[in-house]
Amino acid sequence: MPRMKKNPVLIALGKNVSALRSQKYLTQEQLAELSGLDPSYISGIERGVRNPSVLSLTRLANGFETSVSVICTGIGK
């Protein structure tokens, strides 16, 4: 079975989430606790293999104490 090519938008989103998490000195587990999401789901977002819903992005933003727009900065240009 051929591998699916990763979507560049999801890759960019994953890099943003990973960078924000690093800036706040959080582990994936800590971010999961703060956002109410599963650590494996956050890992999938950071790897660009998950396509999070608006609700999940809102939960992440709340966990980061920021806005969805900050998480999505520079995506889709």
TORTORDO-976702 format. One line per 5 residues: number of its first residue (from 1); for each residue x, y, z of N, C-alpha, C. Coordinates in steps of 0.05 Angstrom, whole numbers. Layout:
REM residues N
NUM = X:Y:Z:X:Y:Z:X:Y:Z | ...
REM end
This chain:
REM residues 77
1 = 17:-23:0:0:0:0:18:25:0 | 13:44:-19:30:68:-20:24:87:3 | 45:100:13:42:120:34:29:145:24 | 11:156:40:-2:181:33:18:204:38 | 18:223:20:35:246:24:22:264:45
6 = 38:274:64:27:291:85:19:318:74 | -3:328:85:-14:354:76:4:377:88 | 13:395:71:30:417:81:17:435:102 | -10:438:101:-24:454:121:-22:440:148 | -26:414:148:-25:399:173:4:398:184
11 = 23:397:167:51:398:175:57:425:188 | 48:447:176:52:474:187:39:477:214 | 14:467:216:0:468:241:15:453:263 | 24:429:256:39:413:275:64:427:285 | 78:440:267:102:455:275:95:478:294
16 = 73:491:288:64:513:306:57:503:334 | 43:481:335:35:469:361:60:461:376 | 78:448:363:103:439:375:120:462:385 | 121:483:369:137:507:377:124:521:401 | 98:524:401:85:536:424:88:520:449
21 = 86:494:446:90:476:469:118:479:480 | 138:480:463:166:483:472:170:510:485 | 158:531:474:161:558:485:150:559:514 | 129:543:519:117:543:545:128:521:563 | 149:507:554:162:486:569:143:465:578
26 = 125:456:560:105:436:566:112:410:552 | 107:388:565:108:362:551:81:358:537 | 80:338:519:55:332:506:34:323:527 | 43:309:548:25:300:569:14:324:584 | 31:343:590:21:367:604:2:383:588
31 = 8:387:562:-11:401:544:-37:386:542 | -36:359:541:-60:343:539:-77:348:564 | -65:349:587:-80:354:612:-93:381:612 | -78:401:603:-88:429:603:-110:433:582 | -109:418:560:-128:422:538:-151:401:538
36 = -148:380:554:-169:360:555:-168:341:531 | -145:339:518:-141:322:495:-122:299:503 | -122:278:487:-105:255:492:-76:261:482 | -56:253:498:-29:258:489:-22:246:461 | -34:223:455:-28:212:428:-41:228:406
41 = -63:242:412:-76:259:393:-58:284:388 | -47:295:409:-29:318:406:-4:310:391 | 6:286:396:29:276:380:22:275:351 | -2:265:344:-11:263:316:-13:290:303 | -22:310:318:-24:337:308:4:347:302
46 = 22:344:321:50:354:317:64:340:294 | 57:315:288:69:300:266:56:306:240 | 34:321:240:19:328:215:2:305:204 | -5:286:221:-22:264:212:-50:266:222 | -56:285:239:-83:290:249:-93:316:238
51 = -119:317:232:-133:341:222:-152:350:244 | -143:366:263:-160:372:286:-184:390:278 | -206:385:292:-230:402:288:-226:429:300 | -244:447:294:-244:474:306:-247:471:337 | -263:453:346:-266:449:375:-239:440:387
56 = -225:422:374:-199:413:385:-179:435:384 | -179:452:363:-161:475:362:-167:494:385 | -193:498:391:-201:515:413:-192:504:439 | -194:478:443:-184:466:468:-154:470:470 | -139:466:448:-110:471:449:-104:500:456
61 = -118:519:443:-114:547:449:-119:553:478 | -140:542:490:-145:545:518:-123:534:535 | -113:511:527:-90:499:542:-65:516:541 | -61:529:518:-38:547:515:-43:575:526 | -68:580:533:-77:607:541:-71:628:519
66 = -80:621:495:-76:638:472:-101:635:454 | -99:644:430:-122:642:412:-117:622:389 | -138:613:377:-135:595:354:-119:609:332 | -123:635:328:-108:649:307:-78:648:312 | -69:648:337:-40:645:342:-30:618:334
71 = -46:597:341:-38:570:333:-37:567:303 | -54:581:289:-55:578:260:-39:599:244 | -22:614:258:-6:635:245:11:624:222 | 9:637:199:26:629:176:17:605:161 | -6:594:168:-15:569:154:-32:577:130
76 = -27:563:108:-43:567:84:-34:590:66 | -10:599:70:0:621:53:10:610:27
REM end
